[in-house]
Amino acid sequence: MRLTQAQISAIRAIVREQAGEEATVRLFGSRLDDAARGGDVDLLVEVPHPVADPAPLAARIAGRISRTMEGRRVDVVLAAPNLLSLPIHDIARRQGVPL
């Protein structure tokens, strides 16, 4: 996994601050490959309660994390009971690593 412990801690803190204490986050995609270089940070954020405004929430989380990672691109896939489940959610759950 190509994240430092400080980055992992910052990601967890931002997700909990923005999405609530019960929110969980998984890293998936190219950042899991220690041999790869570069690449964005792909995160699945799962919230156990309905989310009224999912797009702004995902954008806030991505923006805050990007700023802590010196502008690295961050993609946030949001999962909540009231949101449509897409194939990307299944891939992220299957391949992702909880942070």
Residue pairs with C-beta under 8 A, 6 or more apart in sequence:
1 27
1 31
1 32
1 34
1 97
2 31
2 32
2 33
2 34
2 36
2 39
3 11
3 27
3 31
3 41
3 99
7 68
7 69
8 99
10 65
10 68
10 69
11 25
11 43
11 65
11 68
11 99
12 25
12 99
14 61
14 64
14 65
14 68
15 23
15 24
15 25
15 43
15 45
15 61
16 23
18 57
18 60
18 61
18 64
19 45
19 47
19 51
19 57
19 61
20 47
20 49
22 47
22 48
22 49
23 45
23 46
23 47
23 48
24 45
24 46
24 98
25 43
25 44
25 45
25 46
25 98
25 99
26 43
26 44
26 46
26 92
26 93
26 96
26 97
26 98
26 99
27 41
27 42
27 43
27 96
27 97
27 99
28 42
28 43
28 44
28 91
28 92
28 95
28 96
28 97
29 39
29 40
29 41
29 42
29 75
30 36
30 38
30 39
30 40
30 42
31 39
31 40
31 41
31 42
32 95
32 96
32 97
40 72
40 73
40 74
40 75
41 65
41 69
41 72
41 73
41 74
41 75
42 75
42 77
42 92
43 61
43 62
43 65
43 74
43 75
43 76
43 77
43 99
44 77
44 79
44 89
44 92
44 93
44 96
45 58
45 61
45 76
45 77
45 78
45 79
46 79
46 80
47 78
47 79
47 80
48 80
48 81
49 80
49 81
50 80
50 81
50 82
51 57
51 78
51 80
51 82
51 83
54 78
54 80
54 83
57 78
58 76
58 77
58 78
59 76
61 74
61 76
62 74
62 75
62 76
63 74
65 74
65 76
66 72
66 73
66 74
77 88
77 89
77 92
79 85
79 89
